[in-house]
C-alpha cells in the first residue's frame, strides 16, 4: 500500500526526504508549492501508477491521486500552515480525516505540542493516544533561562539582545558550536512613523502598516506583497523625523554583525527563501557548519536536526500572547517548545535563553518546564469556562469585494438569512453578530464578517446552504469552522 506524509513547511522536506530515501530509495516522491506544473504532474503520475509508494509533501499533497492509500501521517499536526486561507479554503488535517474515513487508512497525527482540540479528542477517547516520553537520541531536554527585558531596559541595555544572550552567543561560538536565534517577525522594522504628526506608512491596497526592509531599502506589505519606495520625509507634514518602530529579523542580523564581526550569520525568513531551493540552500549551509548563527522566523522552529546547535535564543517570546485570538496562549506555548527542542540534540546539553517582558506569565512557565499536560489543564479549563473550542464551534462567514457598497449589500443578504436561523435556534447560539473584519481591506477588497459561536455543529449544513444561495458576482463568501486566523 501507499503512504502519504504531510509536513507543514517546505523547509522540512529536504532533511526528511534524505532520511526516507536512505530507507526506501526511489519509492519516495516529494510535492511542494515550488515545483513547476510539469514536475507536479510527474509526482502525481508516479503516485497514480505505483511508481512511487511514499509521498512527502505540504498541505496540497493531501489531494494527490493514490492508487492504494494505506496510511496517512501528519507531522507537527498543530501547525496553522495546514490551513489554506485563500480559495479554495481547506484544512489539510480535515481533508486527511475524510480521506482516511473513505479509504479505511489509519491517520497518525504527530506533535510534541498537539492542537488542543486534537489532544482533547485523544484524552476523551475519540482518538487513540500514543505517547513518546523520550527524545529519539535519548539526550536531555535543554535548560531554559528566562530573561526579564524590563530589567535590561532599566539597566540601560537598549539592545534587542539581552546581556545573558550576548554572553551565551560568545561562549557557544568559542566552543565551536552553533546557535539559533528566533524572532517571529521579518523585515528590519515593523512600522515607519512620523515623530511630528504621527503618520504611519500604510499599504494603499490593504488596511495594514508597511514593514521597512533595509537590505532592499524599501517598504513592503506582508499581505499583498506590494513594494513601495522608502520615504524621504512624511507625506502628510513634510517632516524628515521618521522613526522605526518594532524589530524584525534584518535588524537582529545587523546587530549581531556589529557585536560579532567575525561571526558567520545566516537569515531564514520569507524574504531569503523565495527561490526554488531557498530553504534547502540555507539549511544545507548551516548543517555543514558554514555558519555560526541562524536567525529566522517560525520556519526555523520545527523539525530541524542540527547536532552542533547547543544554544537557542528566543526574542520577544511573549509577542504572540497579546494577539486578539483565543488561541494566542496555545500558539505561544507551541512555538517556544518547538524552537527550544532544536537545542542539544546530540551529546552536548543544550541551553535556551528566553527573553520576555512578561516573565511571570504562566504560559511561559509551562513552556520552560516542557509541561504540556500542565498547560493543557490550565488552558482547557479557561476554554470550558468561556465556552470556546473544543467546547463550542466558532463559525466565520467572510464577505469580501472590491466595491464597498455592493459588498455590504451581499453581507446584508447573508446576515438577514442567518439571523432567521439565529432567531429560531437561540439556545444553540453563544454569540451572533456582524462586523467589519479586523483587517478591513486586503488587496483592495473590503472585508466584512458574520461571527457565530455555536454549542455544536448541528446547524452547519443550514449555514453552508444559506451562503451558497447568497452567492454573487459582487463579492466572495467563504465559511470557516474554527478559523485558524481571525484577522
C-alpha positions in Angstrom: 0.0 0.0 0.0 1.0 3.7 -0.3 1.8 6.3 2.3 1.1 10.0 2.5 3.2 12.0 4.9 2.3 15.7 5.3 4.8 18.3 6.7 4.0 21.9 7.5 6.8 23.7 5.7 8.9 23.2 2.5 11.9 23.8 4.8 11.3 20.5 6.5 11.1 18.3 3.3 14.9 18.2 2.5 16.0 16.6 5.7 13.0 14.3 5.9 13.4 13.2 2.3 17.1 12.4 2.8 16.2 10.0 5.7 13.3 8.4 3.9 15.3 7.8 0.8 18.0 6.1 2.8 15.4 3.5 3.8 13.1 3.4 0.8 15.1 4.6 -2.2 13.2 5.5 -5.3 9.9 4.7 -3.8 9.8 8.2 -2.3 8.3 11.2 -4.1 8.1 14.9 -3.0 5.4 17.5 -3.5 5.5 21.2 -2.6 4.5 24.6 -4.0 7.9 25.4 -5.5 7.6 22.6 -8.1 6.7 23.5 -11.7 3.5 22.2 -13.2 5.4 19.6 -15.1 7.3 18.4 -12.0 4.0 18.3 -10.1 2.4 16.3 -12.9 5.3 13.8 -12.8 4.8 13.3 -9.0 1.1 12.8 -9.4 1.6 10.3 -12.2 4.1 8.3 -10.1 1.7 8.0 -7.2 -1.2 7.1 -9.5 0.8 4.4 -11.3 2.5 3.0 -8.2 6.0 4.0 -9.4 6.3 5.7 -6.0 4.7 4.4 -2.8 5.6 7.2 -0.3 4.7 10.8 -0.9 6.1 13.5 1.4 4.5 16.9 0.8 3.0 20.1 2.1 -0.8 20.6 2.6 -1.8 20.4 -1.1 -0.3 16.9 -1.3 -3.4 15.7 0.6 -5.3 15.8 -2.7 -2.7 13.5 -4.5 -4.2 10.6 -6.6 -3.2 7.4 -4.8 -3.8 4.1 -6.3 -3.9 2.2 -3.0 -3.6 4.5 0.1 -2.8 2.6 3.2 -1.5 5.2 5.8 -1.6 9.0 6.3 0.8 10.7 8.7 0.6 14.4 9.6 3.8 15.7 11.2 3.5 18.7 13.5 -0.3 18.4 13.2 -0.8 21.6 15.3 0.7 23.8 12.6 -1.5 26.6 11.2 0.2 26.3 7.8 -2.0 23.2 7.1 -4.9 25.7 6.8 -5.2 27.5 3.4 -6.8 30.9 3.8 -7.1 31.8 0.1 -9.5 29.9 -2.1 -10.0 27.1 -2.1 -10.3 27.3 1.7 -9.5 24.0 3.4 -7.6 22.5 6.3 -5.3 19.6 5.3 -6.0 17.8 8.6 -9.8 17.8 7.9 -9.3 16.6 4.4 -6.9 13.9 5.6 -9.5 12.7 8.2 -12.1 12.4 5.4 -9.6 10.5 3.1 -8.9 8.2 6.0 -12.6 7.6 6.5 -13.2 6.9 2.8 -10.2 4.6 2.3 -10.0 3.0 5.7 -6.4 4.1 6.0 -5.2 4.9 9.6 -4.3 8.5 10.3 -1.4 9.4 12.6 -1.3 12.9 14.0 2.2 13.6 15.4 3.3 16.5 17.6 5.2 17.4 20.8 2.6 20.2 21.3 -0.7 18.9 19.8 -3.5 21.1 18.8 -5.7 21.5 21.9 -8.8 20.2 20.1 -6.8 17.1 18.9 -5.4 16.5 22.3 -8.9 16.8 23.9 -10.1 14.1 21.5 -7.2 11.9 22.4 -7.7 12.0 26.1 -11.5 11.7 25.9 -11.1 8.5 23.7 -12.2 9.8 20.3 -8.6 9.3 19.1 -6.2 6.7 20.3 -3.5 8.3 22.4 0.1 7.2 21.9 3.0 8.8 23.9 6.7 9.1 23.2 8.3 10.1 26.5 12.0 10.4 25.4 13.9 12.2 22.6 14.9 10.0 19.7 18.6 10.3 20.7 18.0 9.8 24.4 19.5 13.3 25.1 18.2 15.5 27.8 15.9 18.4 27.1 17.8 21.8 27.2 17.5 24.0 30.2 15.6 27.2 29.7 16.5 30.5 31.3 14.1 33.4 31.4 15.5 36.9 31.0 13.3 39.9 32.2 13.7 42.5 29.5 12.2 45.2 31.8 15.3 44.9 33.9 17.5 45.1 30.8 15.9 48.4 29.9 16.0 49.7 33.5 19.8 49.0 33.4 20.1 50.9 30.1 20.6 47.9 27.8 18.5 49.1 24.8 19.7 46.3 22.5 17.3 43.7 21.2 19.7 41.1 22.7 19.9 40.7 26.5 23.4 40.6 28.1 22.8 37.0 29.0 22.1 36.0 25.4 25.1 38.0 24.2 27.4 36.2 26.6 25.9 32.8 25.7 26.5 33.5 22.0 30.1 34.3 22.6 30.6 31.1 24.7 28.9 29.0 22.1 31.0 30.4 19.2 34.2 30.0 21.2 33.4 26.3 21.7 32.9 25.7 18.0 29.1 25.1 18.4 26.2 26.7 16.7 23.2 28.9 17.8 19.7 29.6 16.6 18.0 33.0 17.2 14.2 33.2 16.7 12.2 36.4 16.2 8.9 35.7 14.6 8.8 39.0 12.6 10.7 39.5 9.3 12.0 42.8 7.9 14.1 45.5 9.6 11.3 47.5 11.3 7.7 46.8 11.7 6.4 50.3 11.1 7.7 53.7 10.0 6.2 56.6 12.0 6.5 60.4 11.7 7.5 61.8 15.0 5.9 65.2 14.2 2.3 64.3 13.2 2.1 60.6 14.0 1.7 59.5 10.3 2.1 55.7 9.8 3.1 54.3 6.4 0.3 52.0 5.2 -0.3 49.9 2.2 -2.6 51.5 -0.4 -4.4 48.2 -1.1 -4.6 46.8 2.4 -5.5 48.2 5.8 -2.1 47.4 7.3 1.1 49.2 8.1 4.1 48.7 5.8 7.3 47.0 7.0 10.7 48.5 6.3 13.3 46.2 4.6 16.7 47.7 5.0 18.7 45.4 2.7 16.4 46.4 -0.2 15.7 50.0 1.1 12.0 49.6 0.5 8.7 49.3 2.3 6.7 46.1 1.9 3.2 44.9 2.6 3.3 41.5 4.1 -0.3 40.8 3.0 -0.3 41.6 -0.7 3.4 41.8 -1.3 3.4 45.3 -2.8 6.7 47.2 -2.6 7.0 50.9 -2.1 10.0 53.3 -2.2 11.4 54.3 1.2 10.1 57.6 2.4 12.5 60.6 2.4 10.0 62.6 4.5 6.5 62.5 5.9 3.9 62.7 3.0 1.5 64.5 5.4 3.6 67.2 7.1 6.9 67.0 5.2 8.9 66.3 8.4 12.2 64.4 8.0 11.9 63.0 11.5 10.9 59.4 10.8 11.2 56.7 13.4 11.4 52.9 13.0 9.2 51.0 15.4 9.5 47.3 16.2 12.3 44.9 15.4 12.5 42.3 12.6 15.0 39.6 11.6 17.0 42.0 9.4 17.7 44.3 12.4 18.7 41.3 14.6 21.3 40.2 12.0 22.6 43.8 11.7 23.1 44.0 15.5 24.7 40.6 15.7 27.2 41.6 12.9 28.1 44.7 14.9 28.6 42.7 18.1 30.4 39.7 16.5 32.1 40.9 13.3 33.8 37.6 12.7 30.6 35.5 13.2 29.1 33.8 10.1 25.4 34.6 10.2 22.5 33.2 8.1 19.0 34.6 7.9 15.9 32.4 7.1 12.5 34.0 6.6 10.1 34.5 3.6 12.5 37.2 2.1 15.5 34.9 1.9 13.7 31.7 0.9 11.8 32.9 -2.2 13.8 30.9 -4.7 13.0 27.2 -5.7 15.8 25.9 -3.4 16.0 28.9 -1.0 15.1 26.8 2.1 17.4 23.9 1.1 20.5 26.1 0.5 20.3 27.9 3.8 19.7 24.7 5.8 22.4 22.8 3.9 24.9 25.6 4.6 24.0 25.7 8.3 24.0 21.9 8.6 27.5 21.8 7.1 28.7 24.3 9.8 29.4 27.0 7.3 27.6 29.5 9.6 27.7 30.0 13.4 24.3 31.6 13.9 21.0 31.1 12.2 18.5 33.9 12.6 14.9 33.3 11.5 11.1 33.4 11.9 9.0 30.4 12.9 10.2 28.4 9.9 13.4 27.6 11.9 11.5 26.4 14.9 10.3 22.9 13.9 11.6 19.6 12.7 15.3 20.6 12.0 18.0 18.4 13.5 21.4 20.2 13.8 23.7 18.2 16.2 26.0 21.2 16.7 23.3 23.6 17.9 23.6 24.0 21.7 22.0 27.4 22.1 18.6 28.8 21.2 17.7 32.5 21.8 14.1 33.4 21.7 13.4 37.2 21.3 10.0 38.8 22.1 8.8 35.4 23.4 5.6 37.0 24.7 4.7 38.8 21.4 2.0 36.4 20.3 0.5 36.2 23.8 -1.1 39.6 23.2 -2.8 38.8 19.8 -6.6 39.2 19.8 -7.2 35.4 19.4 -8.4 32.7 21.8 -5.5 30.5 20.5 -2.8 33.0 21.4 -1.6 31.2 24.5 -1.6 27.9 22.7 0.4 29.2 19.8 2.9 30.9 22.1 3.4 27.6 24.1 3.8 25.6 20.8 6.4 28.0 19.3 8.6 28.2 22.4 8.5 24.5 22.9 9.3 23.7 19.3 12.2 26.0 18.9 13.6 25.1 22.3 13.7 21.5 21.0 16.3 22.5 18.3 19.0 22.8 21.1 21.1 20.0 22.5 20.0 17.2 20.2 23.4 15.4 20.3 25.8 14.7 23.1 26.2 18.3 24.4 23.4 19.5 26.6 21.5 22.4 25.1 20.6 25.8 26.6 17.7 28.2 25.8 17.6 31.9 26.6 14.0 33.2 26.5 13.6 37.0 26.5 10.3 38.4 27.6 8.6 41.5 29.2 6.2 39.1 31.0 8.4 36.7 32.9 5.6 35.8 35.4 3.2 34.6 32.7 2.0 31.0 33.3 2.2 30.1 29.6 5.9 30.8 29.5 6.5 28.9 32.8 4.8 25.8 31.4 6.8 26.1 28.2 10.1 26.4 30.1 9.2 23.2 32.0 8.1 21.4 28.8 4.9 20.7 30.7 2.3 20.2 28.1 -0.2 18.4 30.4 0.0 21.3 32.9 -0.5 23.9 30.1 -3.4 21.8 28.7 -5.1 21.6 32.1 -4.9 25.4 32.6 -5.9 26.3 29.1 -8.8 23.8 28.7 -10.4 24.9 32.0 -10.3 28.5 30.7 -11.8 27.5 27.4 -14.5 25.4 29.1 -15.4 28.3 31.4 -15.6 30.7 28.4 -17.3 28.1 26.1 -14.6 28.3 23.4 -13.5 25.3 21.2 -13.4 22.4 21.9 -16.5 23.1 23.9 -18.2 25.1 21.1 -17.7 25.7 17.4 -16.8 29.1 16.0 -18.1 29.8 12.5 -17.0 32.8 10.5 -18.7 33.9 7.3 -16.4 36.3 5.5 -17.7 38.5 2.7 -15.2 40.4 0.6 -15.4 42.5 -2.6 -13.8 45.4 -4.4 -17.0 47.6 -4.4 -17.7 48.5 -0.8 -21.4 49.3 -1.4 -22.1 46.1 -3.3 -20.1 44.0 -0.7 -22.3 45.5 2.1 -25.4 44.5 0.1 -24.2 40.9 -0.1 -23.3 41.0 3.6 -26.9 42.2 4.4 -28.4 39.3 2.4 -26.3 36.7 4.2 -26.8 38.3 7.6 -30.6 38.5 7.5 -30.8 34.9 6.3 -28.5 33.8 9.1 -30.4 35.9 11.6 -33.5 33.9 10.9 -31.6 30.7 11.8 -30.4 32.5 15.0 -33.9 33.6 16.0 -35.3 30.1 15.6 -32.4 28.4 17.4 -31.2 30.9 20.0 -30.4 28.1 22.5 -27.8 26.8 20.2 -26.0 30.1 19.8 -23.5 31.5 22.3 -22.7 34.5 20.0 -24.1 36.0 16.8 -23.1 39.4 15.2 -21.9 41.1 12.0 -19.0 43.5 11.9 -16.1 44.7 9.7 -13.2 42.2 9.7 -10.2 43.2 11.9 -8.2 43.9 8.8 -10.8 45.9 6.8 -9.2 45.7 3.4 -6.7 43.3 1.7 -5.7 43.6 -1.9 -8.3 46.3 -2.5 -11.1 44.1 -1.3 -13.3 45.3 1.5 -13.9 42.7 4.2 -16.9 42.1 6.5 -17.8 39.1 8.6 -20.6 37.4 10.5 -19.2 35.7 13.6 -21.1 32.9 15.3 -20.3 30.7 18.3 -22.4 27.5 18.4 -22.9 24.9 21.1 -22.4 22.2 18.4 -22.2 21.7 14.6 -25.8 20.7 14.0 -26.7 24.0 12.3 -23.6 24.0 9.9 -25.5 22.5 6.9 -28.0 25.3 7.1 -25.3 27.9 7.3 -23.5 26.5 4.3 -26.8 26.3 2.3 -27.6 30.0 3.1 -24.1 31.1 1.9 -24.4 29.0 -1.3 -27.8 30.6 -2.1 -26.4 34.1 -1.4 -23.5 33.7 -4.0 -23.0 36.8 -6.0 -20.6 38.2 -8.6 -20.2 41.3 -6.5 -18.5 39.6 -3.5 -16.9 36.4 -2.4 -18.5 34.5 0.5 -16.4 32.0 2.5 -17.4 29.9 5.5 -14.7 28.7 8.1 -15.2 26.5 11.1 -12.9 27.3 14.0 -10.8 29.6 11.7 -7.0 29.5 12.2 -6.8 33.2 11.6 -9.4 35.7 12.7 -7.8 38.8 11.1 
